[in-house]
Amino acid sequence: MEPRPETPPKARDRALRTPRAAGTAGVVFALLLAAAIVMIRLAIPFEQGRGTGEWLTNPARRRAVRTALELVPFAGISFLWFMGAVRARIGDAEDKFLATVLLGSGLVFVATLFGAAAAAGSLLATADAAGPGPGSQLWLLGGHFTYGLLTTYSMRMAAVFVFSTSAIGHRLGVLPRPLTVLGALVGLTLLFVSGSVAWSELAFPLWALAVGVHILVRATANPPGGR
């Protein structure tokens, strides 16, 4: 009798590793992005356009913002890994339309997140070069641009990603009903509230954390090869 081929065991191992990779990446992304948002929010209390340049004169706040910006690239990498692992887990059963929306919104989210981080980094570099006492319209414009790119455009793309992921997960039975309902609520929050209500952008990393933990728990409970 010929020996059994190696492909089925490898496929089962890959099926087991993929949800674990997705869950781990989701948790890492959620923790990194939440930490960055909290540090930026505490360092830059942006309220109705006032005080956007005050943080540039405060060394402690500038250090907090610089630390948060150093976390953003790793959060973006973790998110890309999370998105890729989720799509690999779904496989050929995915809906092509929703899968395209998921991929596009995820990529645009990362691009706008990196753009906001680059804009904030440019403000820091300019302040370091010019010294204390910022108050020019350039720094005010930069603060508004960074804030708008993060809370308006980036979070809107995050909302589309949450909607599409929740819809695909519900159709395939990958996500339970409570998580799909949570995804709908988080998506609506990010779509309509994130630009006007402080701290509402934390809903996205909290959702990613819940999804990541669910995937990890399910991957640990199910045997290899099980969906």
N, C-alpha and C positions, 0 to 999 in steps of 0.2 A: 504493500500500500504506500502510495506516495505521501510524503509529509504534507501537512496542512500548510497552505500559503500563509505568508506573513501579513498580507494586506488586512484581513479582518481584525486581528489584534491591534495593528497600528491604527486602523480606523476607530476602533473603540477607545484606544488611548487618546486619540485626537479629539474625539467627541467628549471625553471627560475633561481634557485640559482646556478646551475652548470655553465652556461656561466658567470654569475657575479663573481663566485669564480675564474674561469679561467682568466677572464680579470683583476681582482684585483691582483691575484698572479703574472700575467705577468707584470703588471705595477710595482709592488713592486720589483720583481726580476730585472727588467731592471734598475730601479733607484739605487738599492743597488750595482749591478755589475758594472754599469757605474761609480758610485762614487769610488768604490774600484780600478777600472782600472785607473781612472784619478789620484787618489792619488799616486798609485804605479808608474805610468809613470812620474809624476812630481818629485817624490822622487828619482827614480832610472832611470835617463836618459841613457838607455842602447843603445849604438851606436857602432856597430861592435866589441862588446866584450870589449870595453874600459870603465874603470871607474866602474866596477861592485862592487868594494869594498869600493868606496868612501862614499857611503851613510851610511855605518856602522860607520863611524867616525863622522857623523853629527847628533847631537841629534834631531834636528827638522825633518830631513828626516826619522830617525828611528821611531819617534812618528807617522809620517804620514803613514809609512808602517804598523806599529802596528795597527793603527786605521783601515786601509784598510783590514788587515787580520781579524779583529774582525767583519767586515761586511760580509766576504765571507761565513761563515756558514749560516747566515740568507738568503743570496742570494741563496745558494744551497737549503735550505728548501723551499723557495718561488718557485724556479724552479721546484722542485719535485711536489709541490702542483699544479703549473701551468700545468705541463705535465699530472698529474693524472686527473685534471679537464677537460682538453682538450680531453683526451681519454674517459672519462665518457660522455662528450657532444657528441662525435662521436657515441658511443654506438656500437650496433651490425652491423651497416652499414660500419664499418671500414674495409679496406683491410688488411687481416691478415699479408701479407708480409710487407707492408709499416708500419703497426702498430708495428710489431716486430722490424723493423729498427729504428722507432721512439723511442720506449722504450729502446732499447739497446744503441743507441747513446746518449740518454738523461742521462742514468745511468752512462755511461762511462765518459761523460762530467763532471758530478758532481764529480765522483771519481778523475779524473785528476785535476779538479779545487781545490778540497780539498787537493790533493797531493802537488800541487804547493804552496798552502797556508801553509801547514805543513813544506815544505822545507824552505820557507822564514822565518817562525817562528823559525825554528831551527837555521838559520843564526843569527837571532836577539838574541836568547838565548845564542848562542856561543859568540857573540860579547859582550854581557853584562857580561858574565863570564870572558872573556879574557881581557876586557878593551879596550881602544883605540889603534889605530895603526894596523888595520887588513891589511894584504897584503900577507897572505899565500896562497898557491895553493888550500888549502881546501876551503877557502872562495870564491876564484875565481871559483872553480868547483861548489860550491853551488849556486852561482849566475847564472851560465850558466844552471845548471840543473833546477832551478826555472823558469827562463825565457823560456827555451825550452819546459818545461812541460805545461806552460800556453799558449804560443803563437803558438806552433806547434801541440801538441797532443790534448790539450783541445779545441782549436779553430777548429781543423779538425772534432772533434766529434760534435761540435756545428754546423758546416756546414752540416753534415749529418742530424742532427735534423731539421735544417731549411728546407733542401730539402724535407725530408719525410713529415713534417708538412704541407708545402706548397702544396705538391702533394695531400695529403689527403684532405686538405681544398678545393682545386680546384675541385677535383672529386665530393665531396659532396655538393659543392656550399656554404660552410661555409665561405670561404675567397673570396673576390672579386678579379678580375683580376689584379688590380694594386698591391695588396698585394702579390699575387703569383709571379708576375714579380719582385717585390722588394725582395721576398724570394730567387728567383733564383740568383739575383745579389749579395745579401748578402752571400749566400752559396758559390758562386764562389770566392768572396773576401776572405772569411774565409779559403777556401780550398787552394788557391794558393798564397795569398798575405800576410796573417796575420803574417807569420814568417819573412818577410823581410821589411814590411812597417810599421812604427811606427803609433800607434793609430788606425790601421785598425781593431783591435779586438773590438772597440766600435761599429762596425756595428751590432754585435749580440744583445747587449742590446737595441740598437735603433730599431732593427726589433721586438724584444719582446715587446717593448713599443708600437709600432704601432699596433701589433696584439692585445695586451691587451686592448688598447683604442678602437679598432674596436669592439672587443667582448663586452666590456662594453656598448658602444653606441648602438649596435644592441640588446643587452639584455634589455636595457631600452626602446627602441623603440617598440620592439615586445611584444605582450601580452603573458601571461603565457601559456605554452604548445606549442608556436610557435617555429619553428627552425630557 
